[in-house]
Amino acid sequence: MAAQAQAPAKAPAGSTAQCKDGTYSSAAKRSAACAGHRGVKTWYGTSAAAVQTQSPAVTATGAAPTTGEPSKTPATPENPVKPAPSGTQK
């Protein structure tokens, strides 16, 4: 396993790699980082400190805040569609 470097202070938030052309990537996997940028120069990794993928509200409560809008997440066996409640509550 390769050692992971710490992202420099000048790197954009959420950076997981610096590319050989000097740009930064936030890809979760090294194999996907820096495609089209001559490859990875330095890999910082995907630790929770390196990549913020959830809002503080989700991190604190474990559930995303509701917006009243339908979900845009496709249904999968891990994320089944739940039937809408019939009628209205009073």
Secondary structure, DSSP 8 states (H G I E B T S, - for coil): --------TTS-TT--EEETTS-EE--SSGGGTTTTTTSEEEE----TTT---S-HHHHHHSS----SS---S--BTTB------SS---
